[in-house]
Amino acid sequence: MKFTNTQKALFNKNLKALQNPILKQDLNQLKVSKFKIVLGEHNLDINLMGGG
């Protein structure tokens, strides 16, 4: 999945806000995802499918 510039900016903003250094490091190294993001009608209805 390719992210838009807005999505990348939001991800980076959320990453900077994390308090857990281990989670922050792991998410920062994330380059490829085997998951498909499924968005619902509401902005907070975000689901991941797949990943095996």
C-alpha positions as CSV (number, residue, x, y, z in Angstrom):
1,M,0.0,0.0,0.0
2,K,1.3,3.4,-0.9
3,F,0.6,6.3,1.5
4,T,-0.3,9.9,0.5
5,N,1.8,12.8,1.8
6,T,-1.0,13.6,4.3
7,Q,-1.1,10.0,5.6
8,K,2.7,10.0,5.9
9,A,2.6,13.3,7.8
10,L,-0.1,12.0,10.2
11,F,1.9,8.8,10.8
12,N,5.0,10.7,11.6
13,K,3.1,13.0,13.9
14,N,1.6,10.1,15.8
15,L,5.0,8.3,15.9
16,K,6.6,11.4,17.5
17,A,3.8,11.4,20.2
18,L,4.5,7.8,21.3
19,Q,5.8,7.3,24.8
20,N,6.9,3.7,24.4
21,P,10.5,3.7,22.9
22,I,10.4,0.1,21.8
23,L,7.1,0.5,19.9
24,K,8.3,3.8,18.5
25,Q,11.5,2.1,17.1
26,D,9.5,-0.9,15.7
27,L,7.0,1.4,13.9
28,N,9.7,3.6,12.6
29,Q,11.3,0.7,10.9
30,L,8.0,-0.4,9.2
31,K,8.5,-0.1,5.5
32,V,6.1,-2.8,4.0
33,S,2.8,-4.1,5.3
34,K,1.1,-7.3,4.4
35,F,-2.2,-5.8,5.6
36,K,-5.0,-4.1,3.7
37,I,-6.5,-1.1,5.4
38,V,-10.3,-1.0,5.2
39,L,-12.0,2.3,6.1
40,G,-15.5,2.4,7.3
41,E,-18.1,5.2,7.1
42,H,-16.8,6.9,10.3
43,N,-13.3,8.4,10.5
44,L,-12.4,6.2,13.4
45,D,-13.6,3.0,11.7
46,I,-10.3,1.7,10.5
47,N,-9.6,-2.1,10.2
48,L,-6.7,-4.2,9.0
49,M,-7.2,-7.3,7.0
50,G,-4.7,-10.0,6.0
51,G,-1.2,-10.4,7.2
52,G,-1.3,-14.2,7.2
